[in-house]
Amino acid sequence: MAFEQASIEVQKKEEFAQLKSVIVRTFAPDSVKQLLKQVERAGVRIRDFDLVLARGVFERVDRVLADSGHSAKSWYDALATTDQAQMKEFYLFKLEEVSPELRAKFQKLYQYY
């Protein structure tokens, strides 16, 4: 099932596109294992998007972002509230697409408690 963005129009298109591309790159098959390792090292649950942003996890995984002079959190903070909600929804969708093998390996990150 493909991600279907809500019909609410994005207000901050550039910032939204920048952060979305970071998420796409970090959830790519060649990067997702490193992302999960960094989330584990940061001591946060994978579904806690705000804490993942605050701990700078994306910057440690995505070289393009690290070299850009921006942070994922700064892109996110620049978004309108409705844009932030759509970004969280996209992030949660991408993390559910992670292969069952990796999800089993990083089971603690996916736990709700």
C-alpha positions in Angstrom: 0.0 0.0 0.0 1.5 3.3 -1.1 1.6 6.3 1.2 -1.3 8.6 0.5 -0.8 12.1 1.7 -3.7 13.9 3.3 -5.6 16.3 1.1 -4.6 19.2 3.3 -2.3 21.4 1.2 1.3 21.8 2.4 2.0 25.4 3.4 5.8 25.4 3.6 6.5 23.4 0.4 10.3 23.8 0.4 10.9 22.9 4.0 8.4 20.0 3.7 10.2 18.6 0.6 13.6 18.9 2.3 12.6 17.0 5.4 10.6 14.4 3.3 13.7 13.7 1.2 15.8 13.2 4.4 13.2 10.7 5.6 13.1 8.9 2.3 17.0 8.7 2.1 17.3 7.4 5.7 14.6 4.7 5.2 16.3 3.6 1.9 17.4 -0.1 2.0 21.1 0.9 2.3 20.5 3.3 5.2 17.7 2.0 7.3 19.8 -0.3 9.4 22.1 2.5 10.3 19.1 4.7 11.2 17.8 2.0 13.5 21.2 1.6 15.1 21.4 5.4 15.7 17.9 5.5 17.2 19.0 2.7 19.5 22.1 4.5 20.5 20.1 7.7 21.2 18.0 5.6 23.6 14.6 6.5 22.1 11.7 4.6 20.6 11.4 4.7 16.8 7.9 6.0 16.9 8.9 9.1 19.0 9.5 11.3 16.0 10.0 14.5 18.1 12.7 12.8 20.2 14.4 11.3 17.1 14.5 14.9 15.7 15.7 16.4 19.0 18.6 13.8 19.4 19.9 14.6 15.9 19.5 11.0 14.6 18.9 12.0 11.0 22.0 14.1 10.9 24.2 11.1 11.9 22.7 8.9 9.2 22.1 11.3 6.2 25.3 12.8 4.9 23.4 15.1 2.6 21.6 16.6 5.5 24.8 16.8 7.6 26.6 18.7 4.9 23.7 21.1 4.2 24.1 23.2 7.3 20.6 22.5 8.4 19.1 20.0 10.8 16.0 17.9 10.4 14.6 19.6 13.5 15.1 23.1 12.0 13.2 21.9 8.8 10.5 20.4 11.0 10.2 23.5 13.3 9.8 25.7 10.2 6.7 23.8 9.1 3.2 24.9 9.9 1.3 22.7 12.4 -0.7 20.9 9.7 2.5 20.3 7.7 4.2 18.9 10.9 1.2 16.5 11.3 1.5 15.3 7.7 5.3 14.8 8.1 4.8 12.7 11.3 2.2 10.7 9.4 4.7 10.1 6.5 7.5 9.2 9.0 5.3 6.7 10.8 4.3 5.2 7.5 7.9 4.8 6.4 8.9 3.1 9.6 6.2 0.5 9.2 7.6 -0.3 5.8 10.9 -1.5 7.4 11.5 -5.2 6.6 10.2 -7.7 9.1 13.7 -9.0 9.6 15.1 -5.6 10.7 12.0 -5.0 12.8 12.6 -8.3 14.6 16.3 -7.4 15.1 15.4 -4.0 16.5 12.3 -5.2 18.3 12.9 -3.0 21.4 12.7 0.1 19.3 9.3 -0.8 18.0 7.7 -1.7 21.3 5.0 0.6 22.6 6.0 0.5 26.3 
